[in-house]
């Protein structure tokens, strides 16, 4: 900004200014005449691009743009549902309703079967359980990651359908 710019010439842009390549001293003089600041916008260009603006207003505009971009971002929420390898039918239906509700509200779903102790021998049952869940919820979501064994957990990820 202003006197901190250390290049011999700059490409000058801004309102009420004839755009073009100027020596640094000339660009500084123009900005001082308009009682504004000379701000380097693009350092990597040759010659660097500088704009004649009110610096505080420039910062305000940039913060406003960043805030606007941040508010437009969608935050992905991941809800988890835990099963045991021998979850009975009533518990399964209860958890399936919750999973359906999570997918309807737009959250991702992480369903997993947790194997305690020696129950790891039932990993086939765990996989069948997760695939059954995926099949019954395919109206509300699609499988992002098929059931995969990670340590003592078999995990499956589902994303909501648009």
GILINCOR-V906691 format. One line per field, one symbol per residue. phi: phi as a letter, one per 30 degrees, with the letter a starting at -180 (. if undefined). psi: psi as a letter, one per 30 degrees, with the letter a starting at -180 (. if undefined). A space follows every 50 residues. Layout:
phi: ???
psi: ???
//
This chain:
phi: .hdddbbdbbccbkdhbddlcbdeddddddddddhbcccdcbdddbdecb bcbdeddddedddddddddddddccdccccbcbcdcdddddddddddddd dddddjddbccbcccchddddcddddddddddddddcddcabdcbdebdb icbccbcbcddd
psi: kcffkilellkkllkhkjkaklleeeeeeeeeeghaljkkejffljlkkk kjljeeeeeeeeeeeeeeeeffkkkkkjkkkkllfhkleeeeeeeeeeee eeeeggllkjklkkjkbgfffgfeeeeeeeeeeeefgffflkkeklkkkj cgkjkkkkkkk.
//
